[in-house]
Amino acid sequence: MIPVKSYAAYDATNPLKPYSFERREPGPNDVQIEILYCGVCHSDIHTAKGDWGPAIYPLVPGHEIVGRVVKVGSEVTKFKAGDYAGVGCFVDSCRTCANCKAGEEQFCEEGMTGTYNSFERGTEIPTYGGYSTGITVDESYTLRISDKLNLSEVAPLLCAGITTYSPLRHLNVGKGHKVAVLGLGGLGHMAVKFAVSFGAEVTMLSGTPSKEADAKSLGAHHFALTSDAEKMLSLANSFDFILNTVSAAHDYNFYLNLLNTNGTMIVVGAPPAPAQIPAFTLIMKRRSIMGSLIGGIAETQEMLDYCAEHNITSDVEVIPMDYINKAYERMDKSEVKYRFVVDMASLK
């Protein structure tokens, strides 16, 4: 077994603190990774607090993992010691259902095995995430990371990046489309970068006036303040797509009316309460609402390769591991531009 240092939530209410445990030695198909950086996602906070259901404590969060391969199993073909590798939101799936066979393991009919707060398949061994010094993962669920980009800025691509890349690609968003991105945070800033890169005309929708300069610097062509009633009225029936990244309570109808005929709202944020949507808001313009959840392994690799080719990364603030509780506080106040990333060298 491999000794590992980490930070963990021991319960739903107290701050994260140091935790030591052991990872398995690499099996024939496994890759052992020294974790260099791990992004901090809002999902980490919700899971640690038990907001989304029972948590397996002690819980080591983190599913935006970038590191260096230190050892590989005898049957591994895609990696060798010294390569950079990444791990995203899941580390296994059933591999046999229709979705897994289609390369959409995130929709595994038996449920994907989360990088943390799950059990290794067929066992009662908890999975522990990337707020740790190392991880062992099957090569089939490990991503290749280019050395062309700053590794700390690559880490959030494993969740925030693929969460926004996947639905835009699924809908073939590109030149000639008008796209609105609702909410400028960890997800929203990546949505702007991808939609602009794909050739769409992009408008940032935000309730914070000070974010206009940031939106423009990220590449957005337009900015609209959602509290400006006149401006919102002028944007009615304007957009082909709205990528909704907001996880706070908000009125879906208000934004659905900005879609044109056949327009689609893509929901990647997860508000705490169900939305109230009158049928006629959809019926009268044949509008749609769709949800999207990260991406499969093949699509995540496609996204990473695309980012390496087009020099796309996340805007990050790198922190030491012992700053994590303060980082959680700041995230709850939206005081980060736009993703915290933990430097795991601080834990050794």
C-alpha positions in Angstrom: 0.0 0.0 0.0 1.1 3.6 -0.7 0.9 6.1 2.2 -0.8 9.4 1.2 -1.3 12.7 2.9 -4.5 14.7 2.4 -7.0 17.1 3.8 -10.5 15.7 4.6 -13.9 16.6 5.9 -14.5 14.5 9.0 -18.1 15.6 9.3 -20.6 18.0 7.7 -19.9 21.1 9.9 -16.2 21.3 10.9 -13.3 22.6 8.8 -11.3 20.3 6.7 -8.1 19.1 8.4 -5.1 16.7 7.7 -5.9 13.1 7.1 -3.5 10.2 6.3 -4.5 7.0 4.4 -3.2 4.5 2.0 -3.8 4.0 -1.8 -3.5 0.6 -3.5 -0.4 -0.4 -5.3 -0.9 -0.2 -9.1 -2.5 -3.4 -10.6 -1.8 -4.5 -14.1 -4.0 -1.8 -15.6 -3.4 1.0 -13.1 -1.5 4.3 -13.2 0.0 5.7 -10.1 0.1 9.5 -10.1 1.9 12.0 -7.9 -0.7 14.8 -7.7 0.8 18.2 -8.5 -2.4 20.3 -8.6 -6.0 19.9 -7.8 -8.8 22.4 -8.6 -11.4 23.4 -6.0 -15.0 22.9 -7.3 -18.3 24.0 -5.7 -19.2 20.3 -5.7 -16.4 19.8 -3.2 -18.1 22.1 -0.8 -21.6 20.7 -1.3 -20.5 17.1 -0.9 -18.3 17.8 2.1 -21.3 19.5 3.8 -23.7 16.7 2.9 -25.9 19.1 0.8 -26.4 16.5 -1.9 -27.0 13.5 0.2 -25.1 11.3 2.6 -21.3 11.7 2.6 -18.7 9.0 3.4 -16.6 10.5 6.1 -13.7 11.1 6.3 -14.2 12.6 2.9 -11.2 13.7 0.7 -12.6 16.0 -2.0 -11.1 17.0 -5.3 -11.9 15.9 -8.9 -9.8 18.3 -11.0 -6.5 16.4 -10.7 -3.3 16.9 -12.6 -0.1 15.1 -11.8 2.9 13.1 -12.9 2.9 9.4 -13.5 5.4 7.6 -11.1 4.5 4.0 -11.9 2.4 1.9 -14.3 1.0 -1.6 -14.2 2.4 -4.3 -16.5 -0.4 -4.1 -19.0 -0.6 -0.3 -19.2 0.0 1.0 -22.8 -1.0 4.7 -22.8 1.3 6.0 -20.0 4.8 5.7 -18.8 6.6 7.0 -15.7 7.3 10.8 -16.1 4.2 11.5 -18.2 1.7 14.1 -17.1 -1.8 12.7 -16.4 -5.2 13.9 -15.2 -8.2 12.5 -13.4 -11.6 14.0 -13.6 -14.9 13.5 -11.8 -15.1 9.7 -12.0 -12.6 6.8 -11.8 -14.7 3.9 -13.0 -18.0 2.8 -14.4 -19.8 -0.5 -15.2 -18.1 -0.6 -18.7 -20.9 -2.8 -20.1 -24.1 -0.6 -20.3 -25.1 1.2 -23.5 -23.9 4.5 -22.2 -20.5 3.2 -21.2 -20.1 1.4 -24.5 -21.0 4.6 -26.3 -18.2 6.5 -24.5 -20.6 8.3 -22.2 -19.5 6.8 -18.9 -20.8 9.8 -17.0 -24.3 8.5 -17.7 -23.4 4.9 -16.6 -26.7 3.1 -16.0 -25.3 1.6 -12.8 -23.8 4.9 -11.7 -20.3 6.1 -12.3 -17.8 5.7 -9.5 -17.0 9.2 -8.3 -13.4 10.2 -7.7 -14.5 10.8 -4.2 -17.5 9.9 -2.0 -18.0 6.6 -3.8 -16.9 3.1 -3.2 -14.5 1.3 -5.4 -16.7 -1.0 -7.6 -17.5 -4.3 -5.9 -16.0 -3.2 -2.6 -16.7 -1.2 0.6 -13.5 0.8 0.1 -14.2 4.6 -0.2 -12.8 6.6 -3.0 -10.7 9.6 -2.0 -10.1 12.6 -4.2 -7.4 15.0 -5.2 -6.8 17.0 -2.1 -4.0 14.4 -1.6 -0.5 13.7 -2.6 -1.2 10.7 -4.8 -3.8 8.6 -6.5 -4.0 5.2 -8.3 -6.4 5.0 -11.2 -7.2 2.5 -14.0 -5.6 3.8 -17.2 -9.0 3.7 -19.0 -10.1 6.5 -16.7 -6.9 8.5 -16.8 -6.4 11.4 -19.2 -3.3 12.5 -21.0 -2.1 16.0 -20.2 0.0 18.1 -22.6 3.1 19.7 -21.4 2.4 22.8 -23.5 0.2 24.4 -20.9 0.6 25.6 -17.3 -0.5 22.6 -15.3 -2.1 24.6 -12.5 -4.4 26.2 -15.1 -5.2 22.9 -16.7 -6.5 21.2 -13.5 -10.0 22.9 -13.6 -10.5 21.7 -17.2 -11.2 18.3 -15.7 -14.6 19.5 -14.3 -15.3 23.2 -15.2 -13.9 22.8 -18.6 -15.6 19.6 -19.7 -18.9 20.6 -18.1 -19.1 23.5 -20.5 -17.3 22.0 -23.5 -19.5 18.9 -23.7 -23.0 20.5 -24.2 -21.6 23.1 -26.6 -20.1 20.3 -28.7 -23.2 18.2 -28.4 -25.3 21.0 -29.9 -22.7 21.8 -32.6 -22.4 25.4 -31.4 -20.3 27.5 -33.7 -20.1 30.2 -36.3 -23.5 31.9 -36.9 -24.9 31.1 -33.5 -25.7 33.6 -30.8 -24.9 32.3 -27.4 -25.5 33.8 -23.9 -23.6 32.7 -20.9 -25.5 33.2 -17.6 -23.2 33.6 -14.7 -19.5 34.5 -14.7 -17.8 32.1 -12.3 -15.7 28.9 -12.6 -18.1 27.4 -15.2 -19.1 30.6 -16.8 -15.6 31.9 -17.6 -14.8 28.6 -19.4 -18.1 28.7 -21.3 -17.2 32.1 -22.7 -13.8 30.9 -23.7 -15.1 27.8 -25.5 -18.1 29.5 -27.2 -15.9 32.3 -28.5 -13.3 29.7 -29.7 -16.0 27.8 -31.5 -16.9 30.9 -33.5 -20.2 31.9 -31.8 -21.2 35.5 -31.0 -21.2 35.5 -27.2 -23.1 37.7 -24.7 -22.4 37.5 -21.0 -25.5 37.8 -18.8 -24.6 38.9 -15.2 -26.1 40.7 -12.3 -22.8 42.2 -11.3 -21.8 45.4 -13.3 -18.1 45.0 -12.4 -17.9 41.8 -14.3 -18.3 43.5 -17.7 -14.6 44.2 -18.0 -13.8 40.6 -17.1 -16.3 39.2 -19.6 -14.8 41.3 -22.3 -11.2 40.3 -21.4 -12.3 36.6 -21.6 -13.5 37.2 -25.2 -17.2 37.9 -24.8 -18.5 40.2 -27.5 -21.3 41.7 -25.4 -22.3 42.2 -21.8 -25.8 42.6 -20.5 -26.7 43.5 -16.9 -29.6 41.3 -15.9 -31.1 44.0 -13.6 -31.4 46.4 -16.5 -35.0 45.8 -17.5 -34.8 47.8 -20.7 -31.7 45.9 -21.8 -33.3 42.6 -21.0 -36.5 43.6 -22.9 -34.4 44.4 -26.0 -32.8 41.0 -25.9 -36.1 39.0 -26.0 -36.0 36.3 -28.7 -32.3 37.0 -29.3 -30.3 33.8 -28.6 -29.9 30.4 -30.1 -28.5 29.0 -26.9 -28.2 30.1 -23.2 -25.7 28.2 -21.2 -27.0 28.6 -17.6 -24.3 28.1 -15.0 -26.2 29.5 -12.0 -26.6 27.3 -9.0 -28.5 29.9 -6.9 -32.3 30.2 -7.0 -33.4 32.2 -10.1 -36.3 32.6 -12.5 -35.8 30.3 -15.5 -38.7 32.0 -17.3 -37.0 35.3 -17.3 -34.1 33.9 -19.3 -36.1 31.5 -21.4 -37.8 34.5 -23.0 -34.4 35.6 -24.3 -34.3 32.5 -26.6 -35.4 32.7 -30.2 -37.6 30.1 -31.9 -36.1 26.6 -31.4 -33.7 28.1 -28.9 -32.2 25.9 -26.1 -31.3 26.6 -22.5 -28.4 24.4 -21.4 -28.6 23.8 -17.6 -25.3 23.0 -15.9 -25.9 24.8 -12.7 -27.9 23.0 -9.9 -30.2 25.4 -7.9 -31.4 24.0 -4.6 -35.1 24.1 -5.5 -37.1 23.0 -8.6 -37.8 25.6 -11.3 -41.4 26.8 -12.1 -41.8 26.9 -15.9 -45.2 27.6 -17.6 -45.6 25.3 -20.6 -46.4 28.3 -22.9 -42.9 29.7 -22.3 -41.7 26.7 -24.2 -44.6 25.9 -26.5 -44.9 29.3 -28.2 -41.4 29.3 -29.5 -40.6 25.6 -29.5 -37.9 26.3 -27.0 -36.1 23.5 -25.1 -34.3 23.0 -21.8 -31.6 20.4 -21.6 -29.2 19.4 -18.9 -25.7 18.2 -19.2 -23.2 16.4 -16.9 -19.4 16.6 -17.5 -18.4 14.3 -20.4 -17.1 10.8 -21.1 -13.4 9.9 -21.1 -13.0 10.2 -24.9 -14.7 13.6 -25.0 -12.7 14.8 -22.0 -9.5 13.8 -23.8 -10.8 15.6 -26.9 -11.4 18.7 -24.8 -7.9 18.6 -23.3 -6.3 18.2 -26.7 -8.4 21.0 -28.1 -7.3 23.3 -25.2 -3.6 22.4 -25.8 -4.0 23.2 -29.5 -5.8 26.5 -28.9 -4.0 27.6 -25.7 -7.2 27.5 -23.5 -6.9 27.2 -19.8 -8.7 28.3 -16.7 -8.1 31.6 -14.8 -6.8 30.4 -11.4 -5.6 31.4 -8.0 -3.1 28.9 -6.7 -3.2 28.2 -3.0 -1.5 26.0 -0.4 -3.5 23.1 1.0 -3.8 24.7 4.5 -5.7 27.6 2.9 -8.6 25.4 1.8 -11.1 26.3 4.5 -10.6 30.0 3.8 -10.9 29.2 0.0 -14.3 27.6 0.8 -15.4 30.8 2.6 -14.3 32.9 -0.3 -16.0 30.7 -2.9 -19.3 31.0 -1.0 -18.9 34.8 -1.4 -17.9 34.5 -5.1 -14.5 36.0 -4.2 -12.3 34.1 -6.7 -11.4 34.7 -10.3 -12.3 32.1 -11.3 -11.0 28.8 -9.8 -8.9 28.0 -6.8 -6.2 25.4 -7.4 -4.3 23.7 -4.7 -0.5 23.3 -5.1 0.0 19.8 -3.6 3.7 20.5 -3.0 2.4 22.4 0.0 1.2 19.2 1.6 4.5 17.2 1.4 
